[in-house]
Amino acid sequence: MRNLKRVLLGVFVLLLVLAILAFILENQQSVSLLFLGWAGPELPVSLLVVAALLVGMLIGPMLAWLLGRSSRAARKRLV
């Protein structure tokens, strides 16, 4: 059973890596983002999307941790 879980995890990770690689290879056209009058450098679309994903993966858990911390503090004050 333990080996089956390892094999399934390995297959899942391999499929994920292949999907990311295919996404990067298919989205090589360069774009320049414009935000509030500031134009960024021309970068591949895949780089911008992966960077946005990583930033979201960092900000999401931080916000959840901060909100959870503040709600725990509020519950302690009520008790």
Kinemage of the C-alpha trace (Angstrom):
@kinemage 1
@onewidth
@group {chain A} dominant
@subgroup {mainchain}
@vectorlist {calphas} color= white
{ca met a 1} P 0.000 0.000 0.000
{ca arg a 2} L 2.845 2.366 0.848
{ca asn a 3} L 4.530 1.680 -2.509
{ca leu a 4} L 1.269 2.294 -4.374
{ca lys a 5} L 0.946 5.724 -2.743
{ca arg a 6} L 4.529 6.561 -3.737
{ca val a 7} L 3.957 5.462 -7.320
{ca leu a 8} L 0.722 7.468 -7.568
{ca leu a 9} L 2.424 10.521 -6.096
{ca gly a 10} L 5.309 10.121 -8.552
{ca val a 11} L 2.906 9.835 -11.489
{ca phe a 12} L 0.977 12.901 -10.296
{ca val a 13} L 4.158 14.980 -9.929
{ca leu a 14} L 5.381 13.834 -13.352
{ca leu a 15} L 2.070 14.774 -14.994
{ca leu a 16} L 2.126 18.159 -13.253
{ca val a 17} L 5.668 18.859 -14.442
{ca leu a 18} L 4.758 17.821 -17.992
{ca ala a 19} L 1.676 20.082 -17.951
{ca ile a 20} L 3.748 23.048 -16.732
{ca leu a 21} L 6.423 22.355 -19.345
{ca ala a 22} L 3.810 22.173 -22.114
{ca phe a 23} L 2.266 25.461 -20.899
{ca ile a 24} L 5.640 27.203 -20.920
{ca leu a 25} L 6.573 25.892 -24.357
{ca glu a 26} L 3.211 26.895 -25.869
{ca asn a 27} L 3.237 30.468 -24.481
{ca gln a 28} L 6.539 31.973 -25.595
{ca gln a 29} L 5.172 35.158 -27.226
{ca ser a 30} L 6.351 38.323 -25.503
{ca val a 31} L 3.974 40.857 -23.997
{ca ser a 32} L 4.403 44.099 -22.111
{ca leu a 33} L 2.016 44.814 -19.251
{ca leu a 34} L 0.738 48.346 -18.688
{ca phe a 35} L -0.451 49.285 -15.178
{ca leu a 36} L -1.224 52.840 -14.008
{ca gly a 37} L 0.939 54.322 -16.747
{ca trp a 38} L 3.907 52.087 -15.968
{ca ala a 39} L 4.926 49.765 -18.796
{ca gly a 40} L 6.815 46.656 -17.805
{ca pro a 41} L 9.511 44.997 -19.883
{ca glu a 42} L 8.519 42.558 -22.612
{ca leu a 43} L 8.464 39.081 -21.103
{ca pro a 44} L 7.001 35.763 -22.228
{ca val a 45} L 3.370 35.206 -21.240
{ca ser a 46} L 4.281 31.966 -19.473
{ca leu a 47} L 6.749 33.759 -17.191
{ca leu a 48} L 4.160 36.337 -16.174
{ca val a 49} L 1.494 33.712 -15.481
{ca val a 50} L 3.853 31.492 -13.458
{ca ala a 51} L 5.066 34.545 -11.495
{ca ala a 52} L 1.456 35.539 -10.738
{ca leu a 53} L 0.746 31.966 -9.621
{ca leu a 54} L 3.724 31.931 -7.262
{ca val a 55} L 2.822 35.339 -5.790
{ca gly a 56} L -0.731 34.109 -5.220
{ca met a 57} L 0.569 30.937 -3.592
{ca leu a 58} L 2.536 33.090 -1.150
{ca ile a 59} L -0.095 35.761 -0.449
{ca gly a 60} L -3.043 33.357 -0.031
{ca pro a 61} L -1.659 31.392 2.928
{ca met a 62} L -0.334 34.581 4.541
{ca leu a 63} L -3.781 36.181 4.408
{ca ala a 64} L -5.398 33.019 5.752
{ca trp a 65} L -2.894 32.922 8.594
{ca leu a 66} L -3.456 36.607 9.449
{ca leu a 67} L -7.252 36.284 9.337
{ca gly a 68} L -7.161 33.100 11.387
{ca arg a 69} L -4.895 34.749 13.928
{ca ser a 70} L -7.164 37.770 14.300
{ca ser a 71} L -10.290 35.595 14.650
{ca arg a 72} L -8.584 33.469 17.318
{ca ala a 73} L -7.636 36.639 19.213
{ca ala a 74} L -11.237 37.887 18.979
{ca arg a 75} L -12.550 34.561 20.319
{ca lys a 76} L -10.108 34.726 23.235
{ca arg a 77} L -11.392 38.213 24.131
{ca leu a 78} L -14.984 36.919 24.169
{ca val a 79} L -14.195 34.133 26.641
